[in-house]
Amino acid sequence: MPNVQLGQYYNIVDQTIKAFENLYASVKIAMEQIANPQYDTNDWYGALWDIQNTINQLQVMANVHKFERVSQDQMKAIFTSFDNGTPSGKTVVSIAHTITDFDTLRSLEVKYGIPWQTILDFNNISPSDIATGMAIDIPVQVNIMPNASTQIAVVGDQSGLNILGADLPDEIIDDGNGDLLVLDPLTSFQQAIDNLITTQKGELPYYEDYGVDLILPEQYPVEVQESMIQVRLNEALSAEPRIKQITILDVSKTGNTIQASLQVQPLVGEPINANL
């Protein structure tokens, strides 16, 4: 079996998920085409369950960055660093850039802090190739979490605002020292609340309790549905240990569109607002 680089992780997982989904469909078709299923000795439903269970596990693997509290790009950068044998050093991350009428090699160098010749070499182009509308990649070096233990949110054993944790942002940002930018505790808390209320409960395999259940019985009056939304928002947010108090300011449902505004008081610091 050939060696597989961690940097290819997401592509391989996605391809494997598609292969198992095709297998599931094929097995289901084969089962439905049996003339006398009551006399068939094959455990078709057991096979389908095994395939679906594998798909669920692969979906968790495909979303590992969500549970590690970093973005997919950051996770790819971490994998790349391991592939290069530099798990705690710098790795190169590509930033997409589309050339505008105002771009020059010198302006790109100033904007990204990367020598223009390095940019040309990375894209395997020459100065004469540069043209408006052209898409190029900017090679930016970033550190891969040299102190990961201090950047992952920890609740209950820190003092002051630090009790709210310290997440990485949703995109890779160089803080000027070659490190990944870390959100301040209140911004980190805001991101956690936004992620929680915008995730449908049950959509993440093996993490079915995470998120808010906003699938409502359509036969109920709108007023009842809106009350249920308030209750479910409160239930979901009450499970977050960093929250002291929840205030639902407004909830409305029009057709399939749900809107809600709320104020959340963290254990420390000022209240924050969130919208659904």
Helices and strands as residue ranges (DSSP letters): G 6-8, H 9-32, G 37-39, H 44-62, H 64-67, H 72-83, E 90-98, H 105-112, H 116-123, G 127-129, E 135-143, H 148-151, G 160-164, H 185-197, H 222-238, E 243-254, E 257-266, E 272-275
